[in-house]
């Protein structure tokens, strides 16, 4: 991979490129977004027809939009979809009418407490139409008649999602999920898409232990659809992370899985603490992003969520202020780095069994001490060997060893490699 600064800039450029597209839970905006991602990593795209039963849900009709506006009596567009996809209530049914401002107000959405910003609003499962605009724009509108036009279609079609798989040495999988249903919102969740894309590229340059499955899907209904279509093979999923809000300048937040002590929860806590990055670890709640689908009680997968500032935790959330200027290359590069560090630990973490458990085996005659002679951390490496031998009882993994000994995980893993090569432990 390129240096972190370059990767950060490349991810930011990807965010800027995807930003103008009007995405929703279905439609051509999702496909166009996946086409762009597909230029970076090969994707397997899935189209699931309207009406398909997916667990307790049904795939909805497909929504597409070409144009929308509110025009005053002079024909001037006072609200214009062409200026921002946020200006239309997501999933608005088509409308073409002339209405007085008093009637139009019932279809307008603003943020009175943030009068200069345009909100993000949707109406996925209730037929409705509407526009989103700044409160200060609404306040400046004079009474009178306004032309309203939403050139959209809501018809039978498909729900679209995509997967990218990085093959590992084993079939057991790690899921990395991000949602692709939000329109012009850079942090929520274009930054997540960018980090997932570049993480996939980085892993493809390695030979990971686990198979990594990247899921690019609309929020909620997309994850539910994937789970419904993969129910028979869900036991392969051993770990997972949902990426969202990955590019703001806040510190990192990891939300634990429903289990609370899944291996990915332990790995993320260890990596964040060992790195001394400012961070928060929070408990699971059944509200948020798609971790709540993967962690629903019937599946109860070991899937957590990694964000910077969590959803609804920053004033720009779901507003026009969540634009490319709000996310930084440095923050996205840092999120990517944490994912890579965490997966490096996850890939090397094993339980071992000491094959010479009665007393301490003689390391010198096996050449293990000699192998440490030129190292600057000889004493630390020696202690790591002793700790690995002592805790290789089939019950403790290398992460346990690192945390109990206070030694770096890489040192512990290197000790395990040496001991394994000497025939003293086996996984």
C-alpha angles and dihedrals in degrees: 000000000000120000115291094252092054093046090050091053091047091052091049090051089053090052090051091050094051096040100087094052119106105230128181136159089287138010146063094312090065091047092049090050092050090048088059094046087048089063088065102039130010112258135200103216120206126200115198115192124240111265096032111143110235112181105300093341137076124221104252131225117284118257125209131169132195105176142349136176149152112226129190126224092281092055093252112145106235091177117030129183088200089066094052135353088222090073093080126067103246113256093014113173115234118277136176115178148120113237138168118256090248090063095038092058090071089064098045125097123199142158106239091184090053099035097175096054133084115226128223111235135166140186103196102160103025120067105242142133131215151137134238121216143152115281090232089057091052092047090056095054114107122219114269143087122319131193112228121193130174113175099196139131129217107188144134110294135114146299109233128208135155140211134203118193126200105197116230136193089265132038093235108112142222113204120214110187134185132168123243101186103093120097122216099351113125102191096032094073124325090081089055091052091049094049091047091050095051092042088056090051092050094050091048088063090058135053102243123198094227126050108248118214116194115202121199105185142141112270121270099346091049095052090044090051092049092049092048092050094046101040093120094056100036091110088074090068105094101162140006149176130205111212121209139142087021102155113050121108095249123108121271123275124197118197113203124232121258088264090058094206102053115142092254089054091054093044094050092048092049095047094047093046095044092050091053089222115154104259148143130226113205133184126252121274126179090239128078130054132343094303084088090062095047089045096047108131096254091058102023093180123180093252124141133178129244120199138146106226103006125241114294088009097109129052093237092060113127093357138104088260088074090086133134091277089061094061123063133211089228093055093048091047089052092050089049091049092053091051091051092047092048094048091048088058093042092051093052099039112111143152113241135195120222108232092196101042100153105090126331112310117235104260097179097065089051091057093243095125091046089053089060096051098099097043122109089216097048095140092047092049091048091051090049090056092051092048093048091050092049096048097039093105099124090258103075126059128207091265088059088051093050094048096044094045097039089229124136113269092233090056091049092048091049089052090052090051091052093046091047092051088051091053095244098117137022132197 
